[in-house]
Amino acid sequence: MTLAEVDTPALILDLDAFEGNLRQLQASIAGRKIMLRPHAKSHKCPQIALRQIALGAVGVCCQKVSEAEAMVEGGVPDVLIANEVVGMTKLRRLAALAKQAKVAVCADDEGNVKDIDAAAREFGVVIDVLVEVNVGANRCGVEPGEAALKIARAIAACKNLRYAGLQAYQGGAQHMRKVEERRTAIAAAVDGVQRTLALIEKAGLPRGKVTGAGTGTYLFEATSAVYDELQVGSYIFMDADYAKNDWTESGIPRFEHSLFVWTTVMSRTRADIAIVDAGLKASSIDSGMPRVADFPQAEFLKASDEHGVIQMNGSAGFTLGDKLKLIPGHCDPTVNLYDHYVCVRGGRVEALWPITARGALW
């Protein structure tokens, strides 16, 4: 069918823009000694993960065991859970998954390390474990230096675990608006990683890999001579919040918007206001309201459960039944609201890709 025939709300993926973003990122790291491990929490879709791998990615990241299960069941052979997994119920699922694919996980606690080892021993597998280091996000992770070395030693002492390196993601830097703010934040992260690597080397442990980075900073990590993998995720979609960043002189390409919420004008009772059928249940607003694509004057003012309020500000059109594209403020939680992508090229639907890890929170 044509895009105009697609009922709303729907999650639209512009394939030309999406594929261009895939190629552009690969071109931006060509010739560098660094690998790509995109974050599947952004798209939750094995169809997309396999396309990323086909272009050179070594595998994907996930945040939860259930996401990793969806990726492996969808044919993805290599998954890093870039997060802590706590509790034997989840750890047994992790160990079972390690019998089907290459699976790694992060840890920041010695007790958790022992539990991962016990689950791995129960299932007869060896699991790669990385130490998560807090390099500025102030979320999970031990501090760089001795605290990280202590966890690395605990991992290396376990028979069913393999010390695999450091998880060093500076999530707080990704949406700092100014280039120099982001560059400075990553320089501090790199310093913490270097100090930790020096201690690990002195202790006689293998270096392992350093993995991290995101769409807003990845070239800074790529040129640091410290990072080995890039965990970029949102580059494939480019939401409205990322578009607010300054990219000038960063070297990071300005990726295209490829993900849209397709919505219909359902009420026009006020002169300069249009009500659409995409509200809180159609687009996440944690990073701000969506933008109205193709109508720069129009402003998405507010959302309730099933309604969105758009102030037209003199924009033409917006008659009852008109369909509009919205650029979500934050792509990841918006994707989690839908069962599938409606993949469009040249104004026609080319495919439906299931979002098989939708709701995979456990």
Secondary structure as GFF3:
##gff-version 3
##sequence-region A 1 362
A	DSSP	three_ten_helix	3	5	.	.	.	ID=ss1
A	DSSP	beta_strand	10	14	.	.	.	ID=ss2
A	DSSP	alpha_helix	15	28	.	.	.	ID=ss3
A	DSSP	beta_strand	35	36	.	.	.	ID=ss4
A	DSSP	alpha_helix	46	54	.	.	.	ID=ss5
A	DSSP	beta_strand	60	62	.	.	.	ID=ss6
A	DSSP	alpha_helix	65	73	.	.	.	ID=ss7
A	DSSP	beta_strand	78	84	.	.	.	ID=ss8
A	DSSP	alpha_helix	88	97	.	.	.	ID=ss9
A	DSSP	beta_strand	102	107	.	.	.	ID=ss10
A	DSSP	alpha_helix	110	123	.	.	.	ID=ss11
A	DSSP	beta_strand	127	132	.	.	.	ID=ss12
A	DSSP	alpha_helix	146	156	.	.	.	ID=ss13
A	DSSP	beta_strand	161	167	.	.	.	ID=ss14
A	DSSP	three_ten_helix	171	173	.	.	.	ID=ss15
A	DSSP	alpha_helix	179	202	.	.	.	ID=ss16
A	DSSP	beta_strand	209	212	.	.	.	ID=ss17
A	DSSP	alpha_helix	218	222	.	.	.	ID=ss18
A	DSSP	beta_strand	229	230	.	.	.	ID=ss19
A	DSSP	three_ten_helix	234	236	.	.	.	ID=ss20
A	DSSP	alpha_helix	240	243	.	.	.	ID=ss21
A	DSSP	beta_strand	259	270	.	.	.	ID=ss22
A	DSSP	beta_strand	273	276	.	.	.	ID=ss23
A	DSSP	beta_strand	291	292	.	.	.	ID=ss24
A	DSSP	beta_strand	299	303	.	.	.	ID=ss25
A	DSSP	beta_strand	308	311	.	.	.	ID=ss26
A	DSSP	beta_strand	323	327	.	.	.	ID=ss27
A	DSSP	alpha_helix	331	335	.	.	.	ID=ss28
A	DSSP	beta_strand	340	345	.	.	.	ID=ss29
A	DSSP	beta_strand	348	354	.	.	.	ID=ss30
###
